[in-house]
Amino acid sequence: MHPKYLDAAGLTALWREGLLAGKALSCGTTGYRNHPQLERFKKEPVPGKAIDAYLAEVLKEARLRGYKFNASKIREISYEGKIPVTKGQIEYEWRHLLSKLERRSPSLFKKYLMLHSPEPHPLFVIVPGGVEPWEKLRNYQT
């Protein structure tokens, strides 16, 4: 989903994990290469550009909040493509985020609890479908 919904810990973790994903996609690391979330980027014509475009939006949100993420770690590029994400996957990830916000940031949890259709990350387009087969399912009560 859109990075604007993340709390400080979530946005920082997303930045770090995204940078690691970029290294994994460019074979710059031996770990993390088989992380399930990488599947959506691996399908793109130029996975490295796709992850940089993804991280550029995370960086944009960080700047709006006054955070000082190191922009030199990515290429701030535009990406013409849109990555499909299923409605079921977005809903699952939203429940996952809400469960984290309930513990880490109760005020954000209360703010977002009644929001049932969060915006996707600007790089993504929602398509019909359930939770992705690569997702490790957990039961979230929200």
N, CA, C and O atoms as CSV, one atom per row, in Angstrom:
chain,resi,resn,atom,element,x,y,z
A,1,MET,N,N,0.812,-1.177,0.000
A,1,MET,CA,C,0.000,0.000,0.000
A,1,MET,C,C,0.865,1.254,0.000
A,1,MET,O,O,2.094,1.184,0.033
A,2,HIS,N,N,0.205,2.383,-0.037
A,2,HIS,CA,C,0.934,3.648,-0.103
A,2,HIS,C,C,1.767,3.827,1.173
A,2,HIS,O,O,1.290,3.518,2.265
A,3,PRO,N,N,2.989,4.317,1.049
A,3,PRO,CA,C,3.841,4.497,2.231
A,3,PRO,C,C,3.300,5.498,3.253
A,3,PRO,O,O,3.747,5.506,4.400
A,4,LYS,N,N,2.353,6.333,2.857
A,4,LYS,CA,C,1.811,7.331,3.786
A,4,LYS,C,C,1.106,6.696,4.981
A,4,LYS,O,O,0.924,7.356,6.004
A,5,TYR,N,N,0.709,5.443,4.875
A,5,TYR,CA,C,0.010,4.779,5.967
A,5,TYR,C,C,0.947,4.232,7.037
A,5,TYR,O,O,0.495,3.847,8.116
A,6,LEU,N,N,2.228,4.193,6.756
A,6,LEU,CA,C,3.179,3.578,7.679
A,6,LEU,C,C,3.557,4.517,8.811
A,6,LEU,O,O,3.627,5.733,8.632
A,7,ASP,N,N,3.796,3.945,9.964
A,7,ASP,CA,C,4.355,4.711,11.066
A,7,ASP,C,C,5.858,4.858,10.834
A,7,ASP,O,O,6.393,4.318,9.866
A,8,ALA,N,N,6.535,5.584,11.715
A,8,ALA,CA,C,7.975,5.842,11.535
A,8,ALA,C,C,8.765,4.539,11.441
A,8,ALA,O,O,9.631,4.399,10.577
A,9,ALA,N,N,8.473,3.590,12.324
A,9,ALA,CA,C,9.200,2.310,12.309
A,9,ALA,C,C,8.943,1.559,11.008
A,9,ALA,O,O,9.864,0.976,10.436
A,10,GLY,N,N,7.709,1.569,10.543
A,10,GLY,CA,C,7.365,0.868,9.316
A,10,GLY,C,C,8.005,1.487,8.088
A,10,GLY,O,O,8.486,0.775,7.206
A,11,LEU,N,N,8.011,2.816,8.028
A,11,LEU,CA,C,8.613,3.486,6.876
A,11,LEU,C,C,10.124,3.241,6.835
A,11,LEU,O,O,10.690,2.993,5.770
A,12,THR,N,N,10.763,3.311,7.988
A,12,THR,CA,C,12.202,3.063,8.064
A,12,THR,C,C,12.524,1.620,7.683
A,12,THR,O,O,13.477,1.367,6.947
A,13,ALA,N,N,11.737,0.683,8.179
A,13,ALA,CA,C,11.959,-0.729,7.843
A,13,ALA,C,C,11.732,-0.973,6.360
A,13,ALA,O,O,12.476,-1.730,5.737
A,14,LEU,N,N,10.715,-0.340,5.787
A,14,LEU,CA,C,10.449,-0.499,4.362
A,14,LEU,C,C,11.622,0.016,3.531
A,14,LEU,O,O,12.002,-0.610,2.542
A,15,TRP,N,N,12.193,1.146,3.925
A,15,TRP,CA,C,13.352,1.698,3.217
A,15,TRP,C,C,14.516,0.714,3.254
A,15,TRP,O,O,15.116,0.412,2.222
A,16,ARG,N,N,14.827,0.220,4.441
A,16,ARG,CA,C,15.958,-0.702,4.587
A,16,ARG,C,C,15.727,-2.007,3.834
A,16,ARG,O,O,16.625,-2.503,3.154
A,17,GLU,N,N,14.539,-2.555,3.956
A,17,GLU,CA,C,14.236,-3.805,3.255
A,17,GLU,C,C,14.218,-3.598,1.744
A,17,GLU,O,O,14.633,-4.473,0.985
A,18,GLY,N,N,13.734,-2.435,1.315
A,18,GLY,CA,C,13.726,-2.123,-0.110
A,18,GLY,C,C,15.126,-2.009,-0.679
A,18,GLY,O,O,15.390,-2.469,-1.790
A,19,LEU,N,N,16.032,-1.391,0.087
A,19,LEU,CA,C,17.428,-1.301,-0.358
A,19,LEU,C,C,18.046,-2.691,-0.468
A,19,LEU,O,O,18.779,-2.979,-1.413
A,20,LEU,N,N,17.747,-3.546,0.499
A,20,LEU,CA,C,18.242,-4.923,0.457
A,20,LEU,C,C,17.642,-5.667,-0.738
A,20,LEU,O,O,18.331,-6.441,-1.403
A,21,ALA,N,N,16.374,-5.431,-1.001
A,21,ALA,CA,C,15.729,-6.057,-2.160
A,21,ALA,C,C,16.401,-5.616,-3.454
A,21,ALA,O,O,16.595,-6.421,-4.365
A,22,GLY,N,N,16.756,-4.334,-3.533
A,22,GLY,CA,C,17.450,-3.837,-4.718
A,22,GLY,C,C,18.774,-4.546,-4.928
A,22,GLY,O,O,19.128,-4.897,-6.054
A,23,LYS,N,N,19.502,-4.756,-3.845
A,23,LYS,CA,C,20.771,-5.491,-3.951
A,23,LYS,C,C,20.530,-6.929,-4.378
A,23,LYS,O,O,21.269,-7.476,-5.196
A,24,ALA,N,N,19.507,-7.529,-3.827
A,24,ALA,CA,C,19.202,-8.927,-4.182
A,24,ALA,C,C,18.825,-9.035,-5.655
A,24,ALA,O,O,19.229,-9.981,-6.332
A,25,LEU,N,N,18.062,-8.080,-6.150
A,25,LEU,CA,C,17.658,-8.122,-7.559
A,25,LEU,C,C,18.826,-7.912,-8.510
A,25,LEU,O,O,18.798,-8.379,-9.648
A,26,SER,N,N,19.843,-7.215,-8.046
A,26,SER,CA,C,21.021,-6.992,-8.892
A,26,SER,C,C,22.135,-7.977,-8.569
A,26,SER,O,O,23.280,-7.790,-8.980
A,27,CYS,N,N,21.789,-9.035,-7.825
A,27,CYS,CA,C,22.747,-10.083,-7.435
A,27,CYS,C,C,23.892,-9.528,-6.595
A,27,CYS,O,O,25.005,-10.052,-6.620
A,28,GLY,N,N,23.606,-8.462,-5.851
A,28,GLY,CA,C,24.628,-7.865,-5.002
A,28,GLY,C,C,24.661,-8.437,-3.601
A,28,GLY,O,O,25.402,-7.949,-2.748
A,29,THR,N,N,23.873,-9.458,-3.355
A,29,THR,CA,C,23.859,-10.089,-2.041
A,29,THR,C,C,23.501,-11.562,-2.196
A,29,THR,O,O,22.839,-11.950,-3.158
A,30,THR,N,N,23.937,-12.367,-1.256
A,30,THR,CA,C,23.597,-13.784,-1.333
A,30,THR,C,C,22.313,-14.080,-0.565
A,30,THR,O,O,21.644,-15.078,-0.831
A,31,GLY,N,N,21.970,-13.216,0.384
A,31,GLY,CA,C,20.745,-13.407,1.147
A,31,GLY,C,C,19.590,-12.667,0.506
A,31,GLY,O,O,19.781,-11.862,-0.406
A,32,TYR,N,N,18.395,-12.942,0.987
A,32,TYR,CA,C,17.188,-12.204,0.628
A,32,TYR,C,C,16.699,-12.454,-0.792
A,32,TYR,O,O,15.622,-11.984,-1.159
A,33,ARG,N,N,17.463,-13.182,-1.598
A,33,ARG,CA,C,17.123,-13.365,-3.012
A,33,ARG,C,C,15.808,-14.084,-3.239
A,33,ARG,O,O,15.170,-13.894,-4.275
A,34,ASN,N,N,15.394,-14.905,-2.291
A,34,ASN,CA,C,14.171,-15.677,-2.459
A,34,ASN,C,C,13.022,-15.151,-1.616
A,34,ASN,O,O,12.039,-15.857,-1.390
A,35,HIS,N,N,13.141,-13.918,-1.152
A,35,HIS,CA,C,12.056,-13.332,-0.366
A,35,HIS,C,C,10.801,-13.265,-1.230
A,35,HIS,O,O,10.863,-12.802,-2.370
A,36,PRO,N,N,9.666,-13.719,-0.706
A,36,PRO,CA,C,8.452,-13.783,-1.521
A,36,PRO,C,C,8.039,-12.451,-2.155
A,36,PRO,O,O,7.562,-12.430,-3.290
A,37,GLN,N,N,8.217,-11.352,-1.440
A,37,GLN,CA,C,7.796,-10.057,-1.975
A,37,GLN,C,C,8.583,-9.657,-3.226
A,37,GLN,O,O,8.139,-8.799,-3.988
A,38,LEU,N,N,9.739,-10.269,-3.438
A,38,LEU,CA,C,10.537,-9.946,-4.630
A,38,LEU,C,C,9.893,-10.462,-5.910
A,38,LEU,O,O,10.216,-9.994,-7.002
A,39,GLU,N,N,8.986,-11.420,-5.782
A,39,GLU,CA,C,8.365,-12.017,-6.971
A,39,GLU,C,C,7.726,-10.965,-7.864
A,39,GLU,O,O,7.831,-11.047,-9.088
A,40,ARG,N,N,7.068,-9.982,-7.272
A,40,ARG,CA,C,6.392,-8.970,-8.086
A,40,ARG,C,C,7.394,-8.124,-8.871
A,40,ARG,O,O,7.084,-7.675,-9.974
A,41,PHE,N,N,8.582,-7.903,-8.326
A,41,PHE,CA,C,9.596,-7.110,-9.031
A,41,PHE,C,C,10.345,-7.943,-10.060
A,41,PHE,O,O,10.731,-7.437,-11.115
A,42,LYS,N,N,10.550,-9.212,-9.755
A,42,LYS,CA,C,11.257,-10.093,-10.685
A,42,LYS,C,C,10.519,-10.226,-12.015
A,42,LYS,O,O,11.137,-10.487,-13.047
A,43,LYS,N,N,9.211,-10.048,-11.989
A,43,LYS,CA,C,8.401,-10.168,-13.202
A,43,LYS,C,C,8.489,-8.938,-14.101
A,43,LYS,O,O,8.054,-8.976,-15.252
A,44,GLU,N,N,9.042,-7.865,-13.589
A,44,GLU,CA,C,9.134,-6.621,-14.364
A,44,GLU,C,C,10.264,-6.716,-15.391
A,44,GLU,O,O,11.243,-7.427,-15.167
A,45,PRO,N,N,10.136,-6.000,-16.521
A,45,PRO,CA,C,11.179,-6.049,-17.559
A,45,PRO,C,C,12.565,-5.647,-17.041
A,45,PRO,O,O,13.573,-6.241,-17.424
A,46,VAL,N,N,12.606,-4.633,-16.168
A,46,VAL,CA,C,13.873,-4.194,-15.573
A,46,VAL,C,C,13.652,-4.109,-14.056
A,46,VAL,O,O,13.304,-3.050,-13.534
A,47,PRO,N,N,13.856,-5.231,-13.356
A,47,PRO,CA,C,13.548,-5.268,-11.922
A,47,PRO,C,C,14.250,-4.182,-11.099
A,47,PRO,O,O,13.655,-3.632,-10.172
A,48,GLY,N,N,15.501,-3.873,-11.425
A,48,GLY,CA,C,16.231,-2.858,-10.672
A,48,GLY,C,C,15.601,-1.481,-10.781
A,48,GLY,O,O,15.547,-0.741,-9.798
A,49,LYS,N,N,15.132,-1.137,-11.956
A,49,LYS,CA,C,14.457,0.150,-12.127
A,49,LYS,C,C,13.126,0.164,-11.386
A,49,LYS,O,O,12.741,1.179,-10.805
A,50,ALA,N,N,12.436,-0.955,-11.409
A,50,ALA,CA,C,11.147,-1.040,-10.719
A,50,ALA,C,C,11.329,-0.839,-9.212
A,50,ALA,O,O,10.559,-0.102,-8.596
A,51,ILE,N,N,12.331,-1.481,-8.610
A,51,ILE,CA,C,12.532,-1.333,-7.167
A,51,ILE,C,C,13.000,0.082,-6.841
A,51,ILE,O,O,12.631,0.623,-5.798
A,52,ASP,N,N,13.804,0.691,-7.711
A,52,ASP,CA,C,14.210,2.078,-7.473
A,52,ASP,C,C,13.013,3.017,-7.542
A,52,ASP,O,O,12.909,3.942,-6.737
A,53,ALA,N,N,12.111,2.793,-8.489
A,53,ALA,CA,C,10.907,3.613,-8.585
A,53,ALA,C,C,10.034,3.415,-7.337
A,53,ALA,O,O,9.430,4.365,-6.840
A,54,TYR,N,N,9.974,2.203,-6.850
A,54,TYR,CA,C,9.239,1.900,-5.622
A,54,TYR,C,C,9.848,2.674,-4.456
A,54,TYR,O,O,9.139,3.319,-3.684
A,55,LEU,N,N,11.163,2.598,-4.345
A,55,LEU,CA,C,11.850,3.277,-3.245
A,55,LEU,C,C,11.812,4.798,-3.391
A,55,LEU,O,O,11.861,5.510,-2.388
A,56,ALA,N,N,11.728,5.300,-4.606
A,56,ALA,CA,C,11.625,6.751,-4.802
A,56,ALA,C,C,10.357,7.287,-4.139
A,56,ALA,O,O,10.356,8.395,-3.603
A,57,GLU,N,N,9.289,6.511,-4.175
A,57,GLU,CA,C,8.046,6.925,-3.504
A,57,GLU,C,C,8.189,6.852,-1.988
A,57,GLU,O,O,7.638,7.684,-1.267
A,58,VAL,N,N,8.924,5.865,-1.510
A,58,VAL,CA,C,9.184,5.764,-0.070
A,58,VAL,C,C,10.020,6.972,0.361
A,58,VAL,O,O,9.759,7.580,1.399
A,59,LEU,N,N,11.022,7.309,-0.444
A,59,LEU,CA,C,11.860,8.472,-0.167
A,59,LEU,C,C,11.038,9.756,-0.162
A,59,LEU,O,O,11.239,10.620,0.691
A,60,LYS,N,N,10.127,9.882,-1.097
A,60,LYS,CA,C,9.266,11.064,-1.163
A,60,LYS,C,C,8.456,11.223,0.132
A,60,LYS,O,O,8.345,12.324,0.672
A,61,GLU,N,N,7.901,10.125,0.615
A,61,GLU,CA,C,7.148,10.166,1.867
A,61,GLU,C,C,8.057,10.518,3.041
A,61,GLU,O,O,7.671,11.288,3.920
A,62,ALA,N,N,9.258,9.957,3.055
A,62,ALA,CA,C,10.209,10.265,4.127
A,62,ALA,C,C,10.549,11.757,4.129
A,62,ALA,O,O,10.614,12.378,5.190
A,63,ARG,N,N,10.761,12.318,2.970
A,63,ARG,CA,C,11.067,13.756,2.878
A,63,ARG,C,C,9.899,14.608,3.379
A,63,ARG,O,O,10.106,15.616,4.054
A,64,LEU,N,N,8.672,14.199,3.047
A,64,LEU,CA,C,7.495,14.933,3.530
A,64,LEU,C,C,7.456,14.984,5.051
A,64,LEU,O,O,6.974,15.950,5.642
A,65,ARG,N,N,7.967,13.934,5.671
A,65,ARG,CA,C,7.975,13.861,7.132
A,65,ARG,C,C,9.229,14.471,7.750
A,65,ARG,O,O,9.350,14.535,8.974
A,66,GLY,N,N,10.150,14.912,6.921
A,66,GLY,CA,C,11.382,15.506,7.435
A,66,GLY,C,C,12.464,14.503,7.768
A,66,GLY,O,O,13.444,14.856,8.423
A,67,TYR,N,N,12.315,13.262,7.337
A,67,TYR,CA,C,13.329,12.248,7.583
A,67,TYR,C,C,14.483,12.454,6.604
A,67,TYR,O,O,14.304,13.025,5.529
A,68,LYS,N,N,15.644,11.990,6.983
A,68,LYS,CA,C,16.835,12.175,6.159
A,68,LYS,C,C,17.354,10.839,5.642
A,68,LYS,O,O,18.457,10.420,5.993
A,69,PHE,N,N,16.568,10.177,4.817
A,69,PHE,CA,C,17.028,8.942,4.185
A,69,PHE,C,C,18.082,9.298,3.148
A,69,PHE,O,O,18.016,10.361,2.531
A,70,ASN,N,N,19.044,8.419,2.958
A,70,ASN,CA,C,20.145,8.663,2.033
A,70,ASN,C,C,19.691,8.409,0.588
A,70,ASN,O,O,19.631,7.268,0.131
A,71,ALA,N,N,19.380,9.486,-0.107
A,71,ALA,CA,C,18.864,9.391,-1.476
A,71,ALA,C,C,19.887,8.829,-2.458
A,71,ALA,O,O,19.515,8.335,-3.522
A,72,SER,N,N,21.159,8.896,-2.116
A,72,SER,CA,C,22.186,8.397,-3.040
A,72,SER,C,C,22.152,6.869,-3.163
A,72,SER,O,O,22.818,6.300,-4.027
A,73,LYS,N,N,21.381,6.214,-2.304
A,73,LYS,CA,C,21.296,4.751,-2.340
A,73,LYS,C,C,20.441,4.245,-3.501
A,73,LYS,O,O,20.493,3.062,-3.839
A,74,ILE,N,N,19.654,5.136,-4.114
A,74,ILE,CA,C,18.792,4.730,-5.226
A,74,ILE,C,C,18.911,5.732,-6.366
A,74,ILE,O,O,19.446,6.831,-6.213
A,75,ARG,N,N,18.394,5.312,-7.506
A,75,ARG,CA,C,18.237,6.235,-8.633
A,75,ARG,C,C,16.803,6.731,-8.576
A,75,ARG,O,O,15.863,5.942,-8.668
A,76,GLU,N,N,16.639,8.027,-8.425
A,76,GLU,CA,C,15.282,8.580,-8.386
A,76,GLU,C,C,14.797,8.691,-9.827
A,76,GLU,O,O,15.079,9.665,-10.526
A,77,ILE,N,N,14.079,7.692,-10.242
A,77,ILE,CA,C,13.654,7.607,-11.635
A,77,ILE,C,C,12.144,7.505,-11.717
A,77,ILE,O,O,11.462,7.157,-10.753
A,78,SER,N,N,11.653,7.817,-12.893
A,78,SER,CA,C,10.241,7.542,-13.136
A,78,SER,C,C,10.179,6.175,-13.812
A,78,SER,O,O,11.115,5.754,-14.492
A,79,TYR,N,N,9.092,5.519,-13.614
A,79,TYR,CA,C,8.912,4.179,-14.161
A,79,TYR,C,C,7.566,4.176,-14.859
A,79,TYR,O,O,6.530,4.437,-14.247
A,80,GLU,N,N,7.595,3.881,-16.124
A,80,GLU,CA,C,6.372,3.966,-16.925
A,80,GLU,C,C,5.383,2.857,-16.621
A,80,GLU,O,O,4.176,3.040,-16.776
A,81,GLY,N,N,5.874,1.730,-16.197
A,81,GLY,CA,C,4.995,0.598,-15.969
A,81,GLY,C,C,4.235,0.692,-14.661
A,81,GLY,O,O,4.550,1.507,-13.793
A,82,LYS,N,N,3.239,-0.149,-14.539
A,82,LYS,CA,C,2.500,-0.329,-13.292
A,82,LYS,C,C,2.583,-1.815,-12.951
A,82,LYS,O,O,2.448,-2.673,-13.822
A,83,ILE,N,N,2.804,-2.096,-11.699
A,83,ILE,CA,C,2.916,-3.471,-11.248
A,83,ILE,C,C,1.559,-3.907,-10.700
A,83,ILE,O,O,1.020,-3.267,-9.797
A,84,PRO,N,N,1.008,-4.990,-11.241
A,84,PRO,CA,C,-0.288,-5.445,-10.731
A,84,PRO,C,C,-0.167,-6.039,-9.333
A,84,PRO,O,O,0.768,-6.780,-9.033
A,85,VAL,N,N,-1.124,-5.699,-8.496
A,85,VAL,CA,C,-1.231,-6.277,-7.156
A,85,VAL,C,C,-2.699,-6.644,-6.958
A,85,VAL,O,O,-3.591,-5.847,-7.251
A,86,THR,N,N,-2.939,-7.843,-6.466
A,86,THR,CA,C,-4.324,-8.291,-6.343
A,86,THR,C,C,-5.025,-7.605,-5.174
A,86,THR,O,O,-4.403,-7.230,-4.180
A,87,LYS,N,N,-6.324,-7.455,-5.325
A,87,LYS,CA,C,-7.147,-6.856,-4.274
A,87,LYS,C,C,-7.002,-7.652,-2.982
A,87,LYS,O,O,-6.908,-7.074,-1.900
A,88,GLY,N,N,-6.985,-8.970,-3.096
A,88,GLY,CA,C,-6.829,-9.818,-1.917
A,88,GLY,C,C,-5.490,-9.611,-1.220
A,88,GLY,O,O,-5.419,-9.653,0.009
A,89,GLN,N,N,-4.433,-9.390,-1.989
A,89,GLN,CA,C,-3.115,-9.158,-1.405
A,89,GLN,C,C,-3.080,-7.821,-0.667
A,89,GLN,O,O,-2.538,-7.724,0.434
A,90,ILE,N,N,-3.660,-6.797,-1.279
A,90,ILE,CA,C,-3.717,-5.483,-0.623
A,90,ILE,C,C,-4.501,-5.591,0.684
A,90,ILE,O,O,-4.074,-5.056,1.707
A,91,GLU,N,N,-5.632,-6.273,0.657
A,91,GLU,CA,C,-6.437,-6.433,1.873
A,91,GLU,C,C,-5.673,-7.191,2.953
A,91,GLU,O,O,-5.744,-6.846,4.133
A,92,TYR,N,N,-4.940,-8.228,2.542
A,92,TYR,CA,C,-4.157,-9.007,3.501
A,92,TYR,C,C,-3.044,-8.141,4.109
A,92,TYR,O,O,-2.847,-8.136,5.324
A,93,GLU,N,N,-2.332,-7.419,3.262
A,93,GLU,CA,C,-1.250,-6.573,3.762
A,93,GLU,C,C,-1.790,-5.446,4.641
A,93,GLU,O,O,-1.123,-5.024,5.585
A,94,TRP,N,N,-2.989,-4.961,4.338
A,94,TRP,CA,C,-3.602,-3.924,5.160
A,94,TRP,C,C,-3.901,-4.468,6.564
A,94,TRP,O,O,-3.625,-3.797,7.558
A,95,ARG,N,N,-4.464,-5.681,6.649
A,95,ARG,CA,C,-4.717,-6.286,7.958
A,95,ARG,C,C,-3.408,-6.504,8.719
A,95,ARG,O,O,-3.350,-6.318,9.935
A,96,HIS,N,N,-2.363,-6.899,7.995
A,96,HIS,CA,C,-1.050,-7.091,8.607
A,96,HIS,C,C,-0.534,-5.758,9.187
A,96,HIS,O,O,-0.049,-5.714,10.318
A,97,LEU,N,N,-0.644,-4.689,8.407
A,97,LEU,CA,C,-0.201,-3.376,8.890
A,97,LEU,C,C,-1.028,-2.938,10.098
A,97,LEU,O,O,-0.472,-2.453,11.083
A,98,LEU,N,N,-2.333,-3.103,10.031
A,98,LEU,CA,C,-3.170,-2.702,11.165
A,98,LEU,C,C,-2.774,-3.438,12.435
A,98,LEU,O,O,-2.779,-2.851,13.517
A,99,SER,N,N,-2.429,-4.722,12.317
A,99,SER,CA,C,-2.027,-5.475,13.511
A,99,SER,C,C,-0.731,-4.911,14.104
A,99,SER,O,O,-0.553,-4.899,15.321
A,100,LYS,N,N,0.163,-4.449,13.238
A,100,LYS,CA,C,1.403,-3.832,13.730
A,100,LYS,C,C,1.135,-2.458,14.340
A,100,LYS,O,O,1.690,-2.114,15.384
A,101,LEU,N,N,0.278,-1.678,13.679
A,101,LEU,CA,C,-0.033,-0.345,14.194
A,101,LEU,C,C,-0.759,-0.412,15.531
A,101,LEU,O,O,-0.589,0.467,16.376
A,102,GLU,N,N,-1.556,-1.438,15.724
A,102,GLU,CA,C,-2.280,-1.581,16.996
A,102,GLU,C,C,-1.295,-1.633,18.161
A,102,GLU,O,O,-1.568,-1.092,19.233
A,103,ARG,N,N,-0.155,-2.282,17.952
A,103,ARG,CA,C,0.859,-2.396,18.999
A,103,ARG,C,C,1.793,-1.195,19.039
A,103,ARG,O,O,2.107,-0.683,20.114
A,104,ARG,N,N,2.239,-0.745,17.867
A,104,ARG,CA,C,3.292,0.279,17.809
A,104,ARG,C,C,2.777,1.709,17.811
A,104,ARG,O,O,3.431,2.612,18.334
A,105,SER,N,N,1.617,1.911,17.233
A,105,SER,CA,C,1.120,3.276,17.051
A,105,SER,C,C,-0.405,3.300,17.158
A,105,SER,O,O,-1.107,3.424,16.154
A,106,PRO,N,N,-0.902,3.180,18.383
A,106,PRO,CA,C,-2.354,3.106,18.580
A,106,PRO,C,C,-3.140,4.262,17.948
A,106,PRO,O,O,-4.271,4.064,17.504
A,107,SER,N,N,-2.565,5.444,17.904
A,107,SER,CA,C,-3.299,6.574,17.304
A,107,SER,C,C,-3.492,6.365,15.802
A,107,SER,O,O,-4.564,6.654,15.272
A,108,LEU,N,N,-2.475,5.871,15.120
A,108,LEU,CA,C,-2.629,5.572,13.694
A,108,LEU,C,C,-3.578,4.393,13.492
A,108,LEU,O,O,-4.363,4.378,12.544
A,109,PHE,N,N,-3.505,3.423,14.371
A,109,PHE,CA,C,-4.413,2.282,14.286
A,109,PHE,C,C,-5.861,2.770,14.331
A,109,PHE,O,O,-6.677,2.365,13.502
A,110,LYS,N,N,-6.181,3.631,15.287
A,110,LYS,CA,C,-7.552,4.152,15.408
A,110,LYS,C,C,-7.934,4.969,14.180
A,110,LYS,O,O,-9.071,4.907,13.713
A,111,LYS,N,N,-6.982,5.733,13.661
A,111,LYS,CA,C,-7.244,6.566,12.486
A,111,LYS,C,C,-7.595,5.720,11.262
A,111,LYS,O,O,-8.477,6.082,10.483
A,112,TYR,N,N,-6.905,4.598,11.099
A,112,TYR,CA,C,-7.055,3.785,9.888
A,112,TYR,C,C,-8.002,2.598,10.039
A,112,TYR,O,O,-8.315,1.940,9.047
A,113,LEU,N,N,-8.460,2.314,11.237
A,113,LEU,CA,C,-9.257,1.114,11.478
A,113,LEU,C,C,-10.489,1.029,10.580
A,113,LEU,O,O,-10.846,-0.057,10.124
A,114,MET,N,N,-11.129,2.142,10.328
A,114,MET,CA,C,-12.355,2.121,9.524
A,114,MET,C,C,-12.084,2.292,8.029
A,114,MET,O,O,-13.018,2.259,7.228
A,115,LEU,N,N,-10.848,2.468,7.652
A,115,LEU,CA,C,-10.496,2.598,6.234
A,115,LEU,C,C,-10.413,1.201,5.623
A,115,LEU,O,O,-9.557,0.403,6.002
A,116,HIS,N,N,-11.287,0.916,4.696
A,116,HIS,CA,C,-11.342,-0.434,4.136
A,116,HIS,C,C,-10.717,-0.537,2.746
A,116,HIS,O,O,-10.501,-1.642,2.248
A,117,SER,N,N,-10.429,0.581,2.127
A,117,SER,CA,C,-9.829,0.562,0.789
A,117,SER,C,C,-8.624,1.498,0.747
A,117,SER,O,O,-8.709,2.594,0.193
A,118,PRO,N,N,-7.506,1.072,1.328
A,118,PRO,CA,C,-6.324,1.938,1.308
A,118,PRO,C,C,-5.793,2.099,-0.115
A,118,PRO,O,O,-5.941,1.213,-0.956
A,119,GLU,N,N,-5.178,3.237,-0.358
A,119,GLU,CA,C,-4.556,3.469,-1.661
A,119,GLU,C,C,-3.354,2.543,-1.819
A,119,GLU,O,O,-2.638,2.282,-0.852
A,120,PRO,N,N,-3.135,2.052,-3.021
A,120,PRO,CA,C,-1.920,1.265,-3.238
A,120,PRO,C,C,-0.718,2.192,-3.391
A,120,PRO,O,O,-0.875,3.396,-3.593
A,121,HIS,N,N,0.442,1.642,-3.298
A,121,HIS,CA,C,1.666,2.364,-3.646
A,121,HIS,C,C,1.475,2.879,-5.075
A,121,HIS,O,O,0.920,2.157,-5.903
A,122,PRO,N,N,1.913,4.094,-5.392
A,122,PRO,CA,C,1.683,4.648,-6.734
A,122,PRO,C,C,2.223,3.802,-7.893
A,122,PRO,O,O,1.772,3.962,-9.027
A,123,LEU,N,N,3.157,2.925,-7.632
A,123,LEU,CA,C,3.702,2.062,-8.672
A,123,LEU,C,C,2.775,0.889,-8.992
A,123,LEU,O,O,2.923,0.243,-10.030
A,124,PHE,N,N,1.834,0.621,-8.113
A,124,PHE,CA,C,0.978,-0.545,-8.245
A,124,PHE,C,C,-0.403,-0.187,-8.788
A,124,PHE,O,O,-0.890,0.930,-8.613
A,125,VAL,N,N,-1.009,-1.151,-9.443
A,125,VAL,CA,C,-2.391,-1.046,-9.876
A,125,VAL,C,C,-3.115,-2.283,-9.344
A,125,VAL,O,O,-2.636,-3.409,-9.483
A,126,ILE,N,N,-4.278,-2.051,-8.734
A,126,ILE,CA,C,-5.035,-3.150,-8.135
A,126,ILE,C,C,-5.797,-3.894,-9.227
A,126,ILE,O,O,-6.472,-3.298,-10.067
A,127,VAL,N,N,-5.665,-5.214,-9.183
A,127,VAL,CA,C,-6.373,-6.098,-10.112
A,127,VAL,C,C,-7.164,-7.112,-9.283
A,127,VAL,O,O,-6.850,-7.344,-8.116
A,128,PRO,N,N,-8.179,-7.707,-9.885
A,128,PRO,CA,C,-8.938,-8.715,-9.147
A,128,PRO,C,C,-8.052,-9.899,-8.757
A,128,PRO,O,O,-7.088,-10.227,-9.449
A,129,GLY,N,N,-8.392,-10.519,-7.658
A,129,GLY,CA,C,-7.659,-11.714,-7.238
A,129,GLY,C,C,-7.520,-11.788,-5.732
A,129,GLY,O,O,-7.790,-10.830,-5.006
A,130,GLY,N,N,-7.094,-12.945,-5.292
A,130,GLY,CA,C,-6.934,-13.201,-3.868
A,130,GLY,C,C,-5.518,-12.914,-3.396
A,130,GLY,O,O,-4.751,-12.206,-4.048
A,131,VAL,N,N,-5.201,-13.476,-2.259
A,131,VAL,CA,C,-3.856,-13.352,-1.696
A,131,VAL,C,C,-2.904,-14.133,-2.594
A,131,VAL,O,O,-3.238,-15.216,-3.074
A,132,GLU,N,N,-1.730,-13.582,-2.815
A,132,GLU,CA,C,-0.744,-14.219,-3.685
A,132,GLU,C,C,-0.322,-15.583,-3.129
A,132,GLU,O,O,-0.228,-15.752,-1.913
A,133,PRO,N,N,-0.068,-16.553,-4.007
A,133,PRO,CA,C,0.310,-17.898,-3.539
A,133,PRO,C,C,1.629,-17.919,-2.765
A,133,PRO,O,O,1.863,-18.836,-1.978
A,134,TRP,N,N,2.491,-16.926,-2.976
A,134,TRP,CA,C,3.777,-16.917,-2.273
A,134,TRP,C,C,3.673,-16.352,-0.855
A,134,TRP,O,O,4.622,-16.454,-0.077
A,135,GLU,N,N,2.537,-15.763,-0.520
A,135,GLU,CA,C,2.368,-15.139,0.796
A,135,GLU,C,C,2.313,-16.189,1.886
A,135,GLU,O,O,1.676,-17.231,1.729
A,136,LYS,N,N,2.986,-15.907,2.999
A,136,LYS,CA,C,2.934,-16.780,4.180
A,136,LYS,C,C,1.767,-16.287,5.035
A,136,LYS,O,O,1.880,-15.285,5.741
A,137,LEU,N,N,0.664,-16.994,4.962
A,137,LEU,CA,C,-0.583,-16.533,5.578
A,137,LEU,C,C,-0.550,-16.627,7.098
A,137,LEU,O,O,-0.070,-17.591,7.695
A,138,ARG,N,N,-1.097,-15.557,7.688
A,138,ARG,CA,C,-1.316,-15.496,9.137
A,138,ARG,C,C,-2.745,-15.023,9.331
A,138,ARG,O,O,-3.323,-14.386,8.450
A,139,ASN,N,N,-3.300,-15.330,10.464
A,139,ASN,CA,C,-4.667,-14.914,10.752
A,139,ASN,C,C,-4.634,-13.594,11.524
A,139,ASN,O,O,-4.142,-13.535,12.651
A,140,TYR,N,N,-5.167,-12.532,10.900
A,140,TYR,CA,C,-5.199,-11.218,11.534
A,140,TYR,C,C,-6.634,-10.873,11.897
A,140,TYR,O,O,-7.538,-10.964,11.066
A,141,GLN,N,N,-6.827,-10.483,13.124
A,141,GLN,CA,C,-8.150,-10.063,13.593
A,141,GLN,C,C,-8.178,-8.551,13.695
A,141,GLN,O,O,-7.587,-7.983,14.613
A,142,THR,N,N,-8.852,-7.895,12.772
A,142,THR,CA,C,-9.012,-6.436,12.871
A,142,THR,C,C,-10.415,-6.069,12.502
A,142,THR,O,O,-10.769,-4.890,12.518
